[in-house]
Amino acid sequence: MEEESAWVESGATIGELYYAIAKRSKVHGFPAGSCSTIGVGGHLSGGGFGTIFRKYGLASDNVIDAQMVDANGKILNRTLMGEDLFWAIRGGGGSSFGVITAWKIKLVHVPPTVTTFDVSRTLDQGATSLFHKWQTTAPNLPSELFLHTVVGVSNSPSQGVNKTVVVSFSGLYLGTAENLLPLMQNSFAELGLQSNNLTQMTWIQSVLHFAGHSIDESLEVLLRRNQTSPSSKAKSDYVKEPIPLLGLEGLWKMLLLENSPLLIFTPYGGIMSEISESETPFPHRKGNLYGIQYSVTLVSNEEEAKHIDWIRRLYTYMAPYVSKLPRQAYLNYRDLDLGVNRGNSGYEKAKPWGLKYFNNNFERLARVKARVDPGNFFRDEQSIPPL
């Protein structure tokens, strides 16, 4: 901790990592995701973003060394693997290149007090116009403020209808409520944030909050490895221009056709706009307003096909409003609908999905692959093929 770094093994969970940091220091954190049961290895090797990534970058941006076994059985660290391979495993998906056993990460400084808020609005409470404003506001807020939206449907019998769309605005500010309130009133007054909406806490308590726990729970809850949520199907997109009101109204209509949709809109901007697209394989940097995760719960085998058909139709509906040529996607929301490797198929056949995840970095990843694993020993449905 003295040099403000730590080694973490790939088999650890994000929750175990956060727990270990909090037990050693009250002033350090790490910019990884909110879901505490996710494994560190996949999260770091695919990018990894969370509530403080607008300030500190991705989890993979804060990796400073790694230990791995290559296709020849050699044990490598950063010096032995060289900078090209070290570049590739920080966002290019480590499983294409070898078995990564541990990561050395750079810890970041967090303030003693952070502030969170959650404000939900239904359609008849003006959610559409608030979300429309959010699209250009959230990416331009100071990097200390993360304001994402979670959109779902809720039964609303009081309005005489069965279901309505609910947009929840959830924020984390690296600072005090006293400083956050005027900032929000100046930037996003329409949300109507009041001091009684704000809760001050420590950074590790905000980890509990965004993982769905009470902030008063024991930190041991972060050590739970069992995943209790049902299986789901996810897809992703990136948005570069605000979706117009008409597009949003059509989106809400699509959501009302499904029982358990969940859309998470994550604002970019901040330091993400300052890091070059080619700095790591993760290319989704400057020019992106926000990313979208679409997901639907797969409740039973009988209904599964219906839910998957719905999320594919939703994805088709969104095409005019998201990134194009290529339509981009996030590697850690792995989506086999984008295309898969058949047997030992090569670079050209992998391009349709490879460009979506990696954009212009895909070719460099394939060249690194050809150098370190020319026989394509490490392969799966969407592994990097050797060029």
C-alpha positions as CSV (number, residue, x, y, z in Angstrom):
1,M,0.0,0.0,0.0
2,E,3.0,2.3,0.6
3,E,3.6,2.6,-3.2
4,E,-0.2,2.9,-3.7
5,S,-0.5,-0.3,-5.7
6,A,-1.6,-3.8,-5.1
7,W,-1.5,-7.3,-6.7
8,V,-4.8,-9.1,-7.1
9,E,-5.3,-12.6,-8.5
10,S,-7.6,-13.1,-11.4
11,G,-9.9,-15.5,-9.5
12,A,-10.8,-12.8,-6.9
13,T,-14.1,-11.0,-7.2
14,I,-14.5,-7.2,-7.5
15,G,-16.1,-7.3,-4.0
16,E,-13.1,-9.1,-2.5
17,L,-10.8,-6.5,-4.1
18,Y,-12.8,-3.6,-2.7
19,Y,-13.0,-5.3,0.7
20,A,-9.2,-5.8,0.8
21,I,-8.5,-2.1,-0.1
22,A,-11.0,-0.8,2.5
23,K,-9.5,-3.0,5.2
24,R,-6.1,-1.4,4.6
25,S,-6.8,2.2,3.8
26,K,-9.6,4.8,4.2
27,V,-8.1,7.1,1.5
28,H,-7.7,4.6,-1.4
29,G,-10.2,3.1,-3.9
30,F,-10.2,1.5,-7.3
31,P,-12.2,2.4,-10.4
32,A,-13.9,-0.9,-11.2
33,G,-17.5,-2.0,-11.6
34,S,-20.5,-2.1,-9.2
35,C,-21.4,-5.8,-9.4
36,S,-19.4,-7.3,-6.5
37,T,-19.5,-10.9,-7.6
38,I,-17.8,-10.3,-11.0
39,G,-14.4,-11.9,-11.4
40,V,-11.4,-9.6,-11.5
41,G,-9.7,-11.4,-14.4
42,G,-12.4,-10.9,-17.0
43,H,-13.4,-7.5,-15.7
44,L,-9.8,-6.0,-16.0
45,S,-9.0,-7.7,-19.3
46,G,-12.1,-6.4,-21.0
47,G,-12.0,-2.8,-19.8
48,G,-14.1,-2.5,-16.6
49,F,-16.0,0.7,-15.7
50,G,-17.9,1.8,-12.7
51,T,-19.0,4.9,-10.7
52,I,-15.6,6.7,-10.6
53,F,-14.3,5.9,-14.1
54,R,-15.0,9.5,-15.4
55,K,-12.5,10.7,-12.8
56,Y,-9.9,7.8,-12.9
57,G,-10.5,5.9,-16.2
58,L,-11.2,2.2,-16.6
59,A,-10.0,-0.6,-14.4
60,S,-7.8,-1.7,-17.2
61,D,-6.4,1.9,-17.5
62,N,-5.0,1.4,-14.0
63,V,-3.2,-1.9,-14.5
64,I,0.6,-1.5,-14.2
65,D,1.8,-5.1,-14.4
66,A,0.5,-8.6,-14.9
67,Q,1.5,-12.2,-14.5
68,M,0.5,-14.7,-17.2
69,V,1.3,-18.0,-18.8
70,D,1.6,-18.0,-22.6
71,A,0.9,-20.6,-25.2
72,N,4.4,-22.1,-24.7
73,G,3.9,-22.4,-21.0
74,K,6.3,-19.6,-20.1
75,I,5.5,-17.4,-17.1
76,L,5.7,-13.7,-18.1
77,N,5.4,-10.4,-16.4
78,R,5.2,-6.9,-18.1
79,T,9.0,-6.8,-18.8
80,L,9.1,-10.3,-20.2
81,M,5.9,-10.1,-22.3
82,G,6.8,-6.7,-23.8
83,E,4.6,-3.6,-24.3
84,D,2.6,-4.9,-27.2
85,L,1.2,-7.9,-25.3
86,F,0.8,-5.9,-22.2
87,W,-1.2,-3.4,-24.3
88,A,-3.4,-6.2,-25.7
89,I,-4.4,-7.8,-22.4
90,R,-5.7,-4.5,-20.9
91,G,-9.0,-4.3,-22.7
92,G,-8.5,-6.8,-25.6
93,G,-9.7,-9.8,-23.6
94,G,-7.0,-11.7,-21.8
95,S,-8.2,-15.2,-22.7
96,S,-7.2,-14.7,-26.3
97,F,-3.5,-14.4,-25.4
98,G,-2.8,-16.7,-22.4
99,V,-3.8,-17.5,-18.8
100,I,-3.5,-14.3,-16.8
101,T,-3.1,-15.3,-13.1
102,A,-2.6,-11.9,-11.4
103,W,-2.7,-8.1,-12.0
104,K,-0.8,-5.3,-10.4
105,I,-3.2,-2.3,-10.1
106,K,-2.6,1.4,-9.3
107,L,-4.9,2.5,-6.4
108,V,-6.5,5.9,-6.6
109,H,-7.2,8.5,-4.0
110,V,-10.8,8.9,-2.8
111,P,-12.1,11.7,-0.5
112,P,-13.2,11.0,3.1
113,T,-16.8,11.9,2.1
114,V,-18.7,11.1,-1.0
115,T,-22.4,11.9,-1.7
116,T,-25.0,9.8,-3.5
117,F,-28.6,10.4,-4.6
118,D,-31.4,8.5,-6.3
119,V,-34.3,10.3,-7.9
120,S,-37.0,8.4,-9.9
121,R,-39.5,9.8,-12.3
122,T,-42.3,8.1,-14.3
123,L,-43.4,9.3,-17.8
124,D,-46.3,11.4,-16.4
125,Q,-43.8,13.0,-14.0
126,G,-41.8,14.3,-16.9
127,A,-39.2,11.5,-17.2
128,T,-38.9,11.9,-21.0
129,S,-37.8,15.6,-21.0
130,L,-35.5,14.9,-18.0
131,F,-33.8,12.0,-19.8
132,H,-33.6,14.1,-23.0
133,K,-31.7,16.8,-21.0
134,W,-29.6,14.2,-19.2
135,Q,-28.1,13.0,-22.5
136,T,-26.1,16.2,-23.0
137,T,-25.7,17.2,-19.3
138,A,-24.3,14.0,-17.7
139,P,-21.2,13.7,-20.1
140,N,-20.3,17.3,-19.5
141,L,-20.5,17.4,-15.7
142,P,-17.2,17.6,-13.7
143,S,-15.4,14.3,-13.6
144,E,-16.0,14.0,-9.9
145,L,-19.8,13.6,-10.6
146,F,-21.1,10.4,-12.0
147,L,-24.8,10.5,-12.9
148,H,-26.2,7.5,-14.7
149,T,-29.8,6.5,-15.4
150,V,-31.5,3.1,-15.0
151,V,-34.7,2.6,-17.0
152,G,-37.3,-0.1,-16.3
153,V,-41.0,-0.6,-16.1
154,S,-43.2,-0.6,-13.1
155,N,-46.8,-1.4,-12.3
156,S,-48.7,1.9,-11.6
157,P,-52.3,1.1,-10.8
158,S,-52.9,4.6,-9.3
159,Q,-52.8,6.0,-12.8
160,G,-55.4,3.5,-14.1
161,V,-52.8,1.7,-16.3
162,N,-50.9,-1.5,-15.7
163,K,-47.4,-0.4,-16.5
164,T,-45.3,2.7,-16.9
165,V,-41.7,3.5,-17.7
166,V,-39.6,4.6,-14.7
167,V,-36.3,6.5,-15.2
168,S,-34.1,6.5,-12.1
169,F,-31.3,9.1,-11.9
170,S,-28.5,7.9,-9.6
171,G,-25.5,9.9,-8.8
172,L,-22.1,9.6,-7.0
173,Y,-20.2,12.7,-6.2
174,L,-16.6,12.6,-4.9
175,G,-17.2,15.3,-2.3
176,T,-19.7,16.7,0.1
177,A,-23.4,17.4,-0.2
178,E,-22.8,21.0,0.4
179,N,-20.7,21.2,-2.8
180,L,-22.9,18.9,-4.8
181,L,-26.2,20.7,-4.4
182,P,-25.3,24.0,-6.1
183,L,-23.5,22.1,-8.8
184,M,-26.6,20.1,-9.6
185,Q,-28.9,23.2,-9.3
186,N,-26.7,25.0,-11.9
187,S,-26.3,22.0,-14.3
188,F,-29.5,20.1,-14.0
189,A,-32.1,22.2,-12.1
190,E,-34.9,20.4,-13.8
191,L,-34.2,17.3,-11.7
192,G,-35.3,19.3,-8.7
193,L,-32.6,17.8,-6.4
194,Q,-33.0,18.9,-2.7
195,S,-30.7,18.4,0.2
196,N,-33.0,15.7,1.6
197,N,-32.2,13.6,-1.6
198,L,-28.5,13.5,-0.7
199,T,-26.7,11.0,1.5
200,Q,-23.1,11.5,2.6
201,M,-21.0,8.4,3.2
202,T,-17.5,6.9,2.7
203,W,-16.4,5.6,-0.6
204,I,-16.6,2.0,0.5
205,Q,-20.2,2.6,1.6
206,S,-20.9,3.9,-1.9
207,V,-19.6,0.5,-3.2
208,L,-22.2,-1.2,-1.0
209,H,-24.9,1.2,-2.1
210,F,-24.3,0.7,-5.9
211,A,-24.0,-3.1,-5.3
212,G,-27.6,-3.0,-3.9
213,H,-26.7,-3.3,-0.2
214,S,-27.5,-1.1,2.7
215,I,-24.6,1.2,3.5
216,D,-24.9,0.1,7.2
217,E,-24.2,-3.6,6.3
218,S,-21.0,-5.2,7.3
219,L,-18.3,-5.1,4.6
220,E,-18.2,-8.9,4.8
221,V,-21.2,-8.8,2.4
222,L,-18.7,-8.0,-0.4
223,L,-17.1,-11.3,0.2
224,R,-20.1,-13.3,-0.9
225,R,-19.4,-15.1,-4.1
226,N,-22.8,-16.6,-4.9
227,Q,-24.7,-15.0,-7.6
228,T,-28.4,-15.0,-6.8
229,S,-29.8,-13.1,-9.7
230,P,-31.5,-15.1,-12.5
231,S,-29.9,-15.5,-15.9
232,S,-30.3,-12.7,-18.4
233,K,-29.4,-11.7,-22.0
234,A,-27.5,-8.5,-22.5
235,K,-26.5,-6.3,-25.4
236,S,-24.7,-2.9,-25.7
237,D,-24.5,0.3,-27.7
238,Y,-22.7,3.6,-27.7
239,V,-24.4,6.9,-28.4
240,K,-22.7,9.9,-30.0
241,E,-25.7,12.2,-30.7
242,P,-28.7,12.8,-28.3
243,I,-31.7,10.5,-29.1
244,P,-34.5,12.8,-30.2
245,L,-37.8,12.9,-28.2
246,L,-39.6,10.9,-30.9
247,G,-36.9,8.2,-30.6
248,L,-37.3,8.1,-26.8
249,E,-41.1,7.8,-27.1
250,G,-40.7,4.8,-29.4
251,L,-38.1,3.3,-27.0
252,W,-40.6,3.6,-24.1
253,K,-43.2,1.8,-26.1
254,M,-40.8,-1.0,-26.8
255,L,-40.0,-1.3,-23.1
256,L,-43.7,-1.6,-22.2
257,L,-43.9,-4.8,-24.3
258,E,-41.6,-6.6,-21.9
259,N,-42.1,-7.6,-18.2
260,S,-38.5,-7.3,-17.0
261,P,-36.5,-4.9,-19.2
262,L,-33.5,-3.1,-17.6
263,L,-31.5,-0.4,-19.5
264,I,-28.5,1.2,-17.9
265,F,-27.2,4.4,-19.5
266,T,-23.6,5.3,-18.4
267,P,-22.3,8.8,-19.1
268,Y,-18.8,9.2,-20.6
269,G,-16.8,12.4,-20.7
270,G,-14.4,13.4,-18.0
271,I,-11.0,11.7,-18.2
272,M,-12.5,9.2,-20.7
273,S,-12.4,12.0,-23.4
274,E,-8.8,12.7,-22.7
275,I,-7.4,9.2,-23.1
276,S,-6.6,8.2,-26.7
277,E,-8.7,5.6,-28.5
278,S,-5.5,3.6,-29.1
279,E,-4.0,3.9,-25.6
280,T,-5.5,0.4,-24.8
281,P,-7.7,-1.9,-27.0
282,F,-10.8,-0.4,-25.4
283,P,-11.7,2.3,-28.0
284,H,-14.8,3.9,-26.7
285,R,-13.5,7.2,-25.5
286,K,-13.9,10.8,-26.9
287,G,-17.1,11.5,-28.8
288,N,-19.3,9.1,-26.9
289,L,-22.0,10.7,-24.8
290,Y,-22.9,7.5,-23.1
291,G,-23.0,3.7,-23.3
292,I,-26.1,1.6,-23.0
293,Q,-26.5,-1.9,-21.5
294,Y,-29.7,-3.6,-22.5
295,S,-30.7,-6.6,-20.5
296,V,-33.7,-8.8,-20.0
297,T,-34.3,-11.5,-17.4
298,L,-34.8,-15.0,-18.8
299,V,-37.4,-16.3,-16.3
300,S,-38.1,-19.8,-17.7
301,N,-37.2,-22.1,-20.5
302,E,-40.6,-21.8,-22.1
303,E,-40.5,-18.0,-22.2
304,E,-36.7,-17.7,-22.9
305,A,-37.1,-17.4,-26.7
306,K,-39.7,-14.7,-26.4
307,H,-37.5,-12.5,-24.2
308,I,-34.5,-13.0,-26.5
309,D,-36.6,-12.1,-29.5
310,W,-37.8,-9.0,-27.7
311,I,-34.2,-7.7,-26.9
312,R,-33.2,-8.4,-30.5
313,R,-36.1,-6.3,-31.8
314,L,-35.2,-3.5,-29.3
315,Y,-31.6,-3.6,-30.6
316,T,-32.9,-3.3,-34.2
317,Y,-35.1,-0.4,-33.2
318,M,-32.2,1.5,-31.7
319,A,-30.0,1.3,-34.8
320,P,-30.7,4.8,-36.1
321,Y,-29.8,6.4,-32.8
322,V,-26.5,4.8,-31.9
323,S,-22.9,4.6,-33.3
324,K,-22.5,3.5,-36.9
325,L,-19.8,2.1,-39.2
326,P,-19.1,0.2,-37.0
327,R,-22.0,0.0,-34.6
328,Q,-19.9,-0.3,-31.4
329,A,-20.3,-2.7,-28.5
330,Y,-18.6,-3.4,-25.1
331,L,-16.5,-6.5,-24.9
332,N,-17.6,-7.3,-21.3
333,Y,-21.2,-7.4,-22.3
334,R,-20.3,-10.3,-24.6
335,D,-22.9,-10.6,-27.3
336,L,-22.6,-13.7,-29.6
337,D,-25.4,-12.2,-31.8
338,L,-22.6,-10.0,-33.3
339,G,-20.9,-13.0,-34.8
340,V,-18.7,-15.9,-33.8
341,N,-15.6,-17.8,-34.8
342,R,-16.4,-21.1,-36.6
343,G,-13.6,-23.6,-35.8
344,N,-10.3,-22.0,-36.6
345,S,-11.8,-19.2,-38.8
346,G,-9.5,-16.3,-39.5
347,Y,-9.2,-12.5,-39.3
348,E,-11.6,-11.5,-42.1
349,K,-14.4,-13.7,-40.8
350,A,-13.9,-12.2,-37.3
351,K,-14.0,-8.6,-38.5
352,P,-17.8,-8.1,-38.2
353,W,-17.7,-8.5,-34.4
354,G,-14.1,-7.5,-33.9
355,L,-14.5,-4.0,-35.2
356,K,-17.6,-3.5,-33.1
357,Y,-15.7,-4.2,-29.9
358,F,-12.3,-2.8,-30.8
359,N,-12.7,-0.4,-33.8
360,N,-9.3,0.4,-35.2
361,N,-7.5,-1.5,-32.5
362,F,-8.7,-4.9,-33.8
363,E,-6.0,-5.2,-36.4
364,R,-3.2,-4.5,-33.9
365,L,-4.8,-7.1,-31.5
366,A,-4.7,-9.7,-34.3
367,R,-1.0,-8.9,-35.0
368,V,-0.1,-9.3,-31.4
369,K,-2.0,-12.6,-31.4
370,A,-0.1,-13.9,-34.4
371,R,3.2,-13.2,-32.7
372,V,2.4,-14.7,-29.3
373,D,0.0,-17.5,-30.2
374,P,0.3,-18.2,-34.0
375,G,-1.3,-21.7,-33.6
376,N,-4.4,-20.1,-32.0
377,F,-4.2,-22.4,-29.0
378,F,-6.2,-19.9,-26.9
379,R,-9.5,-19.6,-28.8
380,D,-13.3,-19.4,-28.2
381,E,-16.4,-18.1,-30.0
382,Q,-15.1,-14.5,-29.9
383,S,-11.3,-14.8,-29.4
384,I,-8.9,-12.7,-31.3
385,P,-7.7,-14.6,-34.4
386,P,-4.0,-14.4,-35.5
387,L,-3.4,-12.1,-38.5
